[in-house]
Amino acid sequence: MSPDISERSFEEAIEQALLEGGPDAPPRTGPMAAREEPLPSGAHLPGGYHRRRPEDYDRALCLLPRDVVDFVLATQPREWQRLKAHYGHEVECRFLRRLSSEIESRGALDVLRQGIKDSGCRFRLAFFRPASGLNKEIQRLYRANIFSVVRQLRYSDQHEKSLDLVLFLNGIPIFTAELKNPLTGQTVEDAIHQYKTDRDPREPLFRYGRCLAHTRRALQNRRLLLPAHPPRKRSRLISQLAAEYQCSIPDQRGLPWRHPPAHSFNGQGESRTASGLPSASPILAIPTTQRQFAAPSSPRFAPLVP
């Protein structure tokens, strides 16, 4: 039987990798049913995402309302009760509208970092990894984060066009992705062209700050696209990736390197984007079974391997 090389199967493979270890993970079968060796102490398994349907997405608010409310109820029930006493039975609708408005004005990144205020109540929209495991309550809050994946997400009220893959954190969209497979005649360049010509930036989901990034994925792509780095740091990053994925990655030594616009160095040799985020690592790298992968590409990312 010939292997399935369709874009649909590519989506399914990525979704299964994201769901692995989570409540919606498909059952393991065959030789991969048992883990070969235990993970070292402190290590974290990849995956753990929740599967959500396209119908769960609110196109006007650009949110997964169910995930937003579930996260707040699990982590900040007292603040929610205070807000409910103020809004009554309209609390969910009013809170979601407030959250969507804050993301539109401040951006998803700032909302995830700083939270929002509503009628004297302050809410966190994400809990980041604690520095140590000594505080059990902080550990519980960190584990309460809800990562979700939606396939073929219809994002507009004006038409039924869809995105191949969208990732959410606590109901807030953080990454969108268009997936292409060269075996079916399409490459990452086709995904870039699709974002440029077929995705209206006036749509709420594509407005500046709504997501952390809009990425393009290509299976078995001939170019490895990584964030731009000075030559010395680039070489070190390539060595780390080659060791992690057990593959050889030739570096094009001697290539002219230019720092992309809207970046600056912070004094420690670390490149930062205009938003202040370090650009030293790929946003998302999902290897295939052949250990071939493509990191997200953008004007801020420099091709290393032709």
C-alpha positions as CSV (number, residue, x, y, z in Angstrom):
1,M,0.0,0.0,0.0
2,S,1.4,3.4,-1.0
3,P,1.8,6.0,1.8
4,D,-0.8,8.7,2.2
5,I,0.9,12.0,1.2
6,S,-2.1,14.2,1.2
7,E,-2.2,17.5,3.1
8,R,-4.9,16.0,5.3
9,S,-2.6,13.3,6.5
10,F,0.0,15.9,7.2
11,E,-2.5,17.8,9.4
12,E,-3.5,14.5,11.2
13,A,0.2,13.7,11.9
14,I,0.8,17.1,13.4
15,E,-2.5,17.0,15.4
16,Q,-1.6,13.6,16.8
17,A,1.8,14.8,17.9
18,L,0.2,17.8,19.7
19,L,-2.5,15.7,21.3
20,E,0.0,13.1,22.6
21,G,-0.1,12.8,26.4
22,G,-3.3,14.9,26.7
23,P,-7.0,14.0,27.3
24,D,-7.8,13.8,23.6
25,A,-4.7,11.7,22.6
26,P,-5.5,8.8,20.3
27,P,-4.7,5.3,21.8
28,R,-1.3,4.0,21.1
29,T,-0.9,0.8,19.1
30,G,1.9,-1.3,17.8
31,P,5.6,-1.0,18.9
32,M,5.1,2.7,20.0
33,A,2.5,1.6,22.6
34,A,5.1,1.4,25.4
35,R,7.7,4.1,26.0
36,E,11.3,2.9,25.4
37,E,12.9,4.7,28.3
38,P,11.8,6.9,31.2
39,L,12.3,10.7,30.9
40,P,14.9,12.3,33.1
41,S,13.7,14.2,36.2
42,G,12.3,17.6,35.4
43,A,11.8,16.9,31.7
44,H,8.5,17.6,30.0
45,L,6.7,15.6,27.4
46,P,5.7,17.3,24.2
47,G,2.0,17.4,23.4
48,G,-0.8,17.6,25.9
49,Y,-3.0,19.7,23.7
50,H,-6.8,19.5,23.7
51,R,-8.7,18.9,20.4
52,R,-11.3,21.5,19.6
53,R,-13.8,21.7,16.7
54,P,-14.0,24.7,14.3
55,E,-17.5,25.3,15.6
56,D,-16.1,26.0,19.1
57,Y,-14.4,29.2,17.7
58,D,-16.1,32.5,18.0
59,R,-15.4,34.4,14.8
60,A,-16.4,37.8,16.1
61,L,-14.4,37.6,19.4
62,C,-11.5,35.5,17.9
63,L,-11.6,33.3,21.0
64,L,-12.4,29.8,22.2
65,P,-15.0,30.9,24.8
66,R,-15.2,27.5,26.4
67,D,-11.4,27.4,27.1
68,V,-11.3,31.0,28.4
69,V,-14.0,30.4,30.9
70,D,-12.8,27.0,32.0
71,F,-9.3,28.3,32.6
72,V,-10.5,31.3,34.7
73,L,-12.9,29.1,36.7
74,A,-10.1,26.6,37.4
75,T,-7.5,29.2,38.5
76,Q,-9.3,32.3,39.7
77,P,-12.8,31.3,41.1
78,R,-13.0,34.0,43.7
79,E,-12.3,36.8,41.2
80,W,-14.9,35.2,38.9
81,Q,-17.5,35.2,41.7
82,R,-16.8,38.9,42.4
83,L,-17.3,39.7,38.7
84,K,-20.5,37.6,38.6
85,A,-21.9,39.6,41.5
86,H,-21.4,42.7,39.4
87,Y,-22.7,41.4,36.0
88,G,-25.1,38.7,37.0
89,H,-26.1,36.2,34.3
90,E,-24.3,38.3,31.7
91,V,-20.9,37.7,33.3
92,E,-19.5,35.3,30.6
93,C,-20.6,37.5,27.6
94,R,-19.4,40.7,29.2
95,F,-16.0,39.2,30.3
96,L,-15.4,37.6,26.8
97,R,-16.2,40.9,25.1
98,R,-13.8,42.7,27.5
99,L,-11.0,40.2,26.8
100,S,-11.4,40.5,23.1
101,S,-11.3,44.3,23.3
102,E,-8.2,44.2,25.4
103,I,-6.4,41.9,22.9
104,E,-7.4,44.1,20.0
105,S,-6.0,47.2,21.7
106,R,-3.0,45.8,23.5
107,G,-2.2,42.6,21.6
108,A,-2.3,38.9,22.7
109,L,1.2,38.9,24.0
110,D,0.7,41.7,26.5
111,V,-2.6,40.3,27.6
112,L,-1.1,36.9,28.2
113,R,1.8,38.4,30.2
114,Q,-0.1,41.1,32.2
115,G,-3.7,39.9,32.3
116,I,-6.8,42.2,32.2
117,K,-8.9,44.2,34.7
118,D,-12.7,44.3,34.6
119,S,-14.9,46.1,37.1
120,G,-12.2,46.1,39.8
121,C,-11.3,42.4,39.2
122,R,-7.9,41.4,37.9
123,F,-7.6,38.2,35.8
124,R,-4.5,36.3,34.7
125,L,-4.8,34.7,31.2
126,A,-1.8,32.5,31.5
127,F,0.5,31.1,34.2
128,F,4.2,30.7,33.2
129,R,6.6,27.9,34.3
130,P,7.6,28.6,37.9
131,A,11.3,28.9,38.7
132,S,11.1,26.0,41.2
133,G,8.7,23.2,42.2
134,L,8.6,24.2,45.9
135,N,5.3,26.0,45.7
136,K,2.6,23.4,45.0
137,E,-0.1,26.0,44.3
138,I,2.0,27.8,41.6
139,Q,2.7,24.4,40.1
140,R,-1.1,23.7,40.0
141,L,-1.8,27.0,38.3
142,Y,0.9,26.4,35.7
143,R,-0.6,22.9,34.9
144,A,-4.0,24.5,34.5
145,N,-3.0,26.2,31.3
146,I,-5.1,24.8,28.4
147,F,-3.4,24.4,25.1
148,S,-5.8,23.6,22.2
149,V,-5.5,22.9,18.5
150,V,-8.2,23.5,15.8
151,R,-7.9,22.1,12.3
152,Q,-9.6,23.8,9.3
153,L,-10.6,26.8,11.4
154,R,-13.1,29.1,9.6
155,Y,-12.1,32.5,10.8
156,S,-14.4,35.0,9.1
157,D,-18.1,36.0,9.2
158,Q,-17.8,37.1,5.5
159,H,-16.9,33.7,3.9
160,E,-16.0,30.1,4.7
161,K,-12.3,30.1,4.0
162,S,-10.2,28.2,6.6
163,L,-6.8,28.0,8.1
164,D,-5.1,24.6,8.2
165,L,-4.1,24.7,11.9
166,V,-4.5,27.2,14.7
167,L,-3.1,26.8,18.2
168,F,-4.6,28.4,21.3
169,L,-3.5,29.1,24.9
170,N,-6.4,29.3,27.3
171,G,-8.8,30.1,24.4
172,I,-6.6,32.9,22.9
173,P,-5.1,32.2,19.4
174,I,-1.3,32.3,19.5
175,F,-0.2,30.6,16.2
176,T,-1.9,30.0,12.8
177,A,-0.3,27.7,10.2
178,E,-0.7,26.8,6.6
179,L,0.6,23.4,5.8
180,K,2.0,22.4,2.4
181,N,3.5,19.1,1.1
182,P,6.0,19.2,-1.8
183,L,5.0,15.6,-2.6
184,T,1.6,17.0,-3.8
185,G,3.2,19.8,-5.8
186,Q,3.2,22.6,-3.1
187,T,6.0,24.1,-1.0
188,V,6.4,26.6,1.8
189,E,6.6,29.3,-0.9
190,D,3.0,28.5,-1.8
191,A,2.0,28.9,1.8
192,I,3.7,32.3,2.0
193,H,1.9,33.4,-1.2
194,Q,-1.4,32.2,0.3
195,Y,-0.9,34.4,3.4
196,K,0.1,37.4,1.2
197,T,-2.7,37.1,-1.4
198,D,-5.6,35.1,0.1
199,R,-5.6,36.3,3.8
200,D,-7.2,39.7,4.3
201,P,-5.2,41.6,7.0
202,R,-8.5,43.5,7.8
203,E,-9.9,40.2,9.2
204,P,-10.0,40.4,13.0
205,L,-7.7,37.3,13.4
206,F,-5.1,38.7,11.1
207,R,-4.9,42.2,12.6
208,Y,-1.6,43.2,14.2
209,G,-1.2,41.7,17.7
210,R,-4.1,39.2,17.6
211,C,-1.7,36.3,17.3
212,L,1.9,35.8,18.2
213,A,2.8,34.6,14.7
214,H,1.4,33.3,11.4
215,T,3.6,30.4,10.4
216,R,4.1,28.3,7.3
217,R,4.9,24.6,7.5
218,A,6.3,22.3,4.8
219,L,6.8,18.6,5.0
220,Q,10.2,17.5,3.7
221,N,11.1,21.0,2.7
222,R,14.5,21.5,1.2
223,R,15.2,24.6,3.4
224,L,15.5,24.8,7.1
225,L,14.2,28.2,8.1
226,L,15.5,29.5,11.5
227,P,15.6,32.9,13.1
228,A,18.4,35.1,11.9
229,H,21.6,35.0,14.1
230,P,25.2,36.2,13.9
231,P,27.3,33.5,12.3
232,R,28.8,32.1,15.5
233,K,25.5,31.8,17.3
234,R,23.9,30.3,14.1
235,S,26.6,27.6,14.0
236,R,26.0,26.7,17.6
237,L,22.2,26.5,17.1
238,I,22.6,24.2,14.1
239,S,24.8,21.9,16.2
240,Q,22.1,21.8,18.9
241,L,19.3,21.0,16.4
242,A,21.4,18.3,14.7
243,A,22.0,16.6,18.1
244,E,18.4,16.9,19.1
245,Y,16.9,15.5,15.9
246,Q,19.8,13.0,15.2
247,C,20.3,14.4,11.7
248,S,23.0,16.2,9.8
249,I,22.4,19.9,9.0
250,P,25.0,21.4,6.7
251,D,25.8,25.0,7.5
252,Q,26.4,27.4,4.7
253,R,29.6,28.9,6.2
254,G,30.7,32.2,4.7
255,L,27.2,33.3,3.7
256,P,26.8,37.1,4.2
257,W,24.7,37.7,7.3
258,R,22.6,40.8,7.8
259,H,20.5,41.5,10.9
260,P,16.9,41.9,9.8
261,P,15.1,45.2,10.4
262,A,13.3,46.0,13.6
263,H,15.8,44.0,15.6
264,S,18.5,45.0,18.0
265,F,21.1,43.4,20.2
266,N,20.6,43.6,23.9
267,G,24.3,43.5,24.9
268,Q,24.4,39.7,25.6
269,G,24.6,38.8,21.9
270,E,20.9,37.9,21.9
271,S,18.7,39.2,19.0
272,R,15.4,40.7,20.0
273,T,12.4,41.6,17.9
274,A,10.6,45.0,18.1
275,S,8.3,43.4,20.7
276,G,11.2,42.6,23.0
277,L,10.9,38.8,22.6
278,P,14.1,36.9,22.0
279,S,14.3,35.4,18.5
280,A,16.8,32.8,19.4
281,S,14.7,29.7,19.0
282,P,12.1,28.3,16.6
283,I,8.5,29.1,17.5
284,L,7.4,25.5,16.8
285,A,9.3,22.6,15.4
286,I,7.4,19.4,14.8
287,P,9.5,16.6,13.3
288,T,8.0,14.0,11.0
289,T,8.7,10.3,11.4
290,Q,11.7,10.7,9.0
291,R,13.0,13.4,11.4
292,Q,12.7,16.1,8.7
293,F,11.0,19.4,9.6
294,A,10.7,23.0,8.8
295,A,10.7,25.8,11.3
296,P,8.4,28.8,10.7
297,S,9.5,31.3,8.1
298,S,8.9,35.1,8.1
299,P,10.8,38.2,7.0
300,R,12.6,37.9,10.3
301,F,13.8,34.4,9.6
302,A,16.9,33.6,7.5
303,P,17.2,30.5,5.3
304,L,20.3,28.4,6.3
305,V,20.0,25.3,4.1
306,P,19.1,25.5,0.4
